[in-house]
Amino acid sequence: MASAQAPIVGNVSSKCSIYTDTPGVYGNPTPDVLSTAPQDGGVVPVIRYDVSIPDAYKAQISWPNEFTSSPSLNDALDWDGEVTVKATSEAGMSGYEGAKIEYDNVTEYDMTLAGSAWFEVDSTVAYGVGKPLPGGRYRATVIAECIAK
């Protein structure tokens, strides 16, 4: 008996794209604190989501809870952050902020409409108890994902 197998291949392009519109910068308002707040000398990162199919994706954005690189640290770090909607391309997206779900360092938004939404990600970290941060370069990362529903 003879047989054959015919492969079938397909590619799927996500209808949700993520861009960094503004990279973040930590300011150092006190010797033991780093903050992205402008009043602290920082720059708040802004992430843009472009969604072309309504109600097919959720945006999941995580503010940093560890450094990806830093000088050697030997005391506790106290991380805090907040993700908020900065702007939207569609008036109906104004409800995204009120409907967000937050847990741990993660914020989720149900992307119910097609269009663009910009999210600000505030990040603050305090070192030890009144201990100054060691000099050097500190780097942390915001994780932004598009998750198909």
Number of C-alpha atoms within 10 A of each C-alpha: 2 3 4 5 5 5 5 5 5 4 5 5 6 13 15 23 14 17 12 15 14 13 12 23 20 25 18 18 15 13 14 17 22 23 25 23 21 13 10 15 15 20 20 20 22 21 23 21 22 18 24 16 15 14 14 18 23 18 21 18 24 21 24 23 19 14 13 10 12 14 13 10 11 9 11 10 17 14 17 16 18 17 23 18 21 15 15 17 14 12 9 11 19 15 13 19 16 10 11 16 13 15 8 10 15 17 19 22 21 21 25 17 20 20 17 19 23 19 23 21 24 24 27 21 21 20 20 16 11 11 12 13 20 15 10 9 9 15 14 17 17 19 12 21 17 22 15 12 9
